[in-house]
Amino acid sequence: MKKALLFLLLFAAGISILRWIEEPVKLDPASPPNVRSEPFAPPDTVAAREVQETGNAGNLSFSGKFAYTQNEGGRKVYDLVAAGSRTVGDLVELDDLTGRVYDRETGEMVLSIRAAGGSAKLVQEKDTKLGEFHVSLDKAIDLRDVEATLLRDAPIVPLTLSAPDLVGRLDEGHFHTGGRVTISGTGISASGTGFEFFVDRGILRFLSDGNATVEVEAGRNASLDCRGGLSIESPPEGAREITLDAHEDASVKLAGREDLELHAQHIRVSGRPRSGGSEPFGFDRIEATEEVRLVTPTSEFTSNRAEIELEGSATRFVALLIGDPKGRLVFSSDAGAALPVLDDAFSVSFRGEGPLEVTRSDAVEFHLPGPAALDWKGARLTARDSLTGSFGPVADDALFVALGGVEIVRPDGSLETEEFRLRHERPLTGESRVSASATGPSRLIGEADAEHDFVLLTGERIDFALEGEVWRVPRALGVDLSVEGPRGFVARAAEVSEMSIDPLGLEAHGSIALDSEEGTLRGSRLSLRGPEHMIVEGAPGEPVTFRWQRVEGVAERVERSENLLIAEGVERASLAYQGDAHEISCRRLLVAEETVETADGELVETVRFTARDDVQVRTQRETDALSLDCDEIEGSLERHERGGEFLWSGSTLTATGNVGGRYSHAGTNFELTSERLVVERTDRGTEELSSARLVAQGKVIMDSRGEVQIHGEGDELEVDKLGRGRLTALGDGRVTAVGVFPGKNHPFSMTGRWVQFSDTFLAAAEPEVDFWLTEGETARKESLHVRGKAERLEADREGVSFVGRVRLENVESGPQSWVLSAESARMEARRAAGNNLLAGLRADGDVAFRLGTSLVAYGDEFSVRAEQRRIRVVGSPARLFHQGMVWTGEEFEYDLVVHVLTAKNFEVGPRREDP
C-alpha cells in the first residue's frame, strides 16, 4: 500500500513537472535531457493538492539535467537548458546552463546565453484554461559567470557580453547587473560597472565608469570613457546605426599617430558599421554638452555644447561649438610630442560668441564669427567680423585670418587693420617661423623706447615676422611713420623693406620724406636705427636734400643720430648761427647741436661741426669773410644766456691739412696757405667787447692785400679783430716777407723773427730787409735801394724806423754809396705828391756814417735832409774824416752838392787812423 501511494505521489509530481516543462528543447541531440541517479517521482494527489492549496513551491524537490521552453502564441520565446539542477526551497539552482531568446514574430534567435550557474524562483501559476494551479519557473533569472551573445537587434552583431553576474527576464529580453561587465563585438569592445540591456530595444547601458573602444579604421581605435552612465543603442526597425551615450566626465579619444580627444559632461556618439558587417564602422556624429573640450595634439577647443559631423572616420570631421566657444593651439618644437603640449615655444588661444566651426581633414580649420578674440605671445587680437584658422595635424603650418575692425594689443603697442593673417611654419630645418600680415589701411602703435612712442600708418599692406620674443616688419607698403618724444619726426616712404619694433628700426625706400621740428630730409632710401638715429640716402641723379637745426644742403647720404648730423658726399651745405654763415662742400660733414644748463643757471647752446675730405668753406659775417680749401675743418659755435638775457656768443673754426683760403677782415684781405688755421670770434653785445682772431700754423704762406701789401712765409700767422697780422717763425726759423711799406709805393723784401702789419703799420723783429724808395710808379732799378738790419723795424705811412744795432746802406757802388750804423734810425719818405724818394734820414746813438770814400762821420745824432742835400752830425764830440783830415767838434754839416763842410766848436788835424 505504501509503495502504491509513493508511486502516485511521484506520478502526480511528474505530471506537474511536465506541465511546467511544456516543451523540452534538445540542445545536444547526442545527450537528451534525463534525470540523474535520483529520478523524479510524481507526488500523490494529496501532496499536489497541498502545493496548490498552500502555494508553497518549496514543497517540490528534484535534481538532474534541466530543460525549459517558454512559448507564446505557438512561437518559442526562450528556452533554458542546464547540465545540472537542484531545488533549494522555492528556488531551482542551475549549473552549466545555456539559454536562448527568440523573436516573438519570426522565431529567429536573438540572444544566446551561457553561464556557469544560475537560479530562478519556482512560482505557482494558474492555468486559466483548466482552472488549476501549477508550479512554474519565474521569468527572472540570476546568472553567474555569464557570457551572452547578441545575434540581432544589437548595435553590433554578433556582440558578446561577459559578466560575473547577471539578472534578467528571458521573456522580456531585459538583463541587468551591478557588477563589472565587458562586451565585445566586431570592431567594438566596452566595459563598465552596473549594466542593463534590452534585447528587443537594442539598448546596452553601463550605469557607471563606462568605457567603449571602437575600431574606426585598420589599426586605429576610438575610445569613449565616462565616470557616469554609458549606453550603446541601435535604433528600432533594424537600421544600421548605433549610438554611444556617455555621461559625467565623458571623453572620446582617437588613438594613433594623431590623437584626438573630446571631453564633456555628456557625449553622444552616432555611427554605423561599414558594409559587410565585419569591417570597422565609422563615426557619423558626436554631440557633447556641458564643459566641452575638443583636443588634438596641438589644439584645444572648449564650449558649452558641440555638434560634430564625422566624415567616415574620426580623423575627418566638422565640429560646431556653441556657447562661449574658445580654442587654443600650441606649436611644438617636436613634431612627435605627446599630448598635452601646453608650454612649448608658441601658442595661440581664441574665443568669441560663436558658434565656432572646426573642420578637420588633412588639416584643422576653424571659423569663428565676430566679435572674436585671439591671444598669442602676450598679444590680444579682436575682430569685428570673423576669425578663421587652419593648421596641420602637428601644427607644422598654421594660418589665422581675422577680418573687419581688427585690433591687436600688446604691452608695448597695438595694431588696427581690416584684415590680419598670422602664420606659423616649420621648414625642413625644423626651426619654427612665425609671420603675420595686415592688409588695407593699418595703424601700428608702439613704444620705440622709454622716451618715444610711434605710430605707423600703411595704406596697403604690412608684414610681420616673430624672432624669439621680438616682432619685426619685413615689408610694408605706403608707409607714414610718426615718432613722438624728444627729437620726434614724421617719415613717409613708398615701401619698408625691414622694420624692427622693439627697438624701433627700419629700412625704407622710394620717395623718402622725413619732417621734424628740427628740419627735413628728402631722399630715396631711409635706414632708421632707433627713434633718434636715421640715415637717408639718395639715388643716382637724385641726391638727399636736408635741413636740420641750422644746417641745410644737398648730399649723397645724411645720417642723423640724436643731436648729431653726418652728411657724406656734400655738394653744398650752409650753416648759419649767431652771425656766422658757412657755405660748405666736402665729402663728409658732421654737425652736432646741444643745449645744456649749468649749475648756476646759465643756458649754453652749442653747435659743433666737422667737414672732411675735399673741404671748401665760405664763411660770411658783417665784419669779415673767410674762404677755405682744406682736408678738414672743425667748427664750434656757442651762445650763452641766463634768464632769457643774452650774455655772449663765440665761434671757433679750425682747418687742417693743406689749408688754402682767403680772409677779409677790417678792410684787410688775406690769401694764405698753411697746415692748420684757426678762426676765433667772440660777441659780447658791443663792438668794444667783441673780438676776432685768425691763427694759421705750419708752413704758412700769406698775401695781404690791404694798404700794406705783403707776401710772407713763416710758421704762424695771427690776425686780430682790427685786421692786424703777425707772421712768426718758431724756434730758430725766420719769416720771409715781400711787399710795400704803408702809405708809399716803397717795396721791400725781408726776413725776420716775425713780421706784424696792418693797413697803416708794419713791424718786424730782427729784420734783414731790402727796400726801394721809388719815384711814383717807377721800377726798382730806378729807385734808391736800401739794405738794413736791426733788432726791430717799424714802418708807417711817414717812414721806416729801425731800433737796436741798426745798419743801413744803399746798395750802390761809387761816390754816392753810403753805410749807416746806429742804435736807432728813421727814414722818412718825401711828402711831395708823386715823389716818394727819401725825404730824410735820422739816426741816434753811437752813429757811424760812411759816404763813398770821401766822408766818414761819428756822433750821437745823424740826419740827412734830402731837400737840402746836407748831412748833419752832432756828438760829444762828433768826428768827421774828410780829405785826409780829422774833424772833432760839437756839430758838423756837410753839403753834398758843393762839398762844403761847416763845423761848430771843432778842432782839425791830420788823419792818423783808418776810420
Buried (B, 14 or more C-beta within 10 A) or exposed (E): EEEEEBEBBBBBBBBBBEBBBEEBBEBEEEEEBEEEEEEBBBBBEEBBEBBBEEBBBBBBBBBBBBBBBBEEEEEBBBBBBBBBBBBEEBBBBBBBBBBBBBBBEEEEBBBBBBBBBBBBBBBBBEEEEEEEBBBBBBBBBBBBBBBBBBBBBBBBBBBBBBBEBBBBBBBBBBBBBBEBBBBBBBBBBBBBBBBBBBBBBBBBBBBBBBBBBBBBBEEBBBBBBBBBBBBBBBBEEEEBBBBBBBBBBBBBBBBBEBBBBBBBBBBBBBBBBBEEEEBBBBBBBBBBBBBBBBBBBBBBBBBBBBBBBBBEBBBBBBBBBBBBBBBBBBBBEEBEBEBBBEEBBBBBBBBBBBBBBBBBEEBBBBBBBBBBBBBBEEBBBBBBBBBBBBBBBBBBBBBBBBBBBBBBBBEBBBBBBBBBBBBBBBEEEEEBBBBBBBBBEBBBBBBBBEEBBBBBBBEBBBBBBBEEEEBBBBBBBBBBBBBBBEBBBBBBBBBBBBBBBBBBBBBBBBEBBBBBEBBBBBBBBBBBBBBBBBBBBBEEEEBBBBBBBBBBBBBBBBBBBBBBBBBBBBBBBBBBBBBBBBBBBBBBBBBBBEEEEEEEEEBBBBBBBBBBBEBBBBBBBEBBBBBBBBBBBBBBBBBBBBEEEEBBBBBBBBBBBBBBBBBBBBEBBBBBBBBBBBBBBBBBEEEEEBBBBBBBBBBBBBBBBBBBBBBBBBBBBBBBBBBBBBBBBEEEEBBBBBBBBBBBBBBBBBBBBBBBBBBBBBBBBBBBBBBBBBBEEEEBEEBBBBBBBBBBBBBBBBBBBBBBBBBBBBEEEEEEBBBBBBBBBBBBBBEEEEBBBBBBBBBBBBBBBBBBEEBBBBBBBBBBBBEEEBBBBBBEBBBBBBEEEBBBBBBBBBEBEEEEBEBEEBEEEEBEEEB
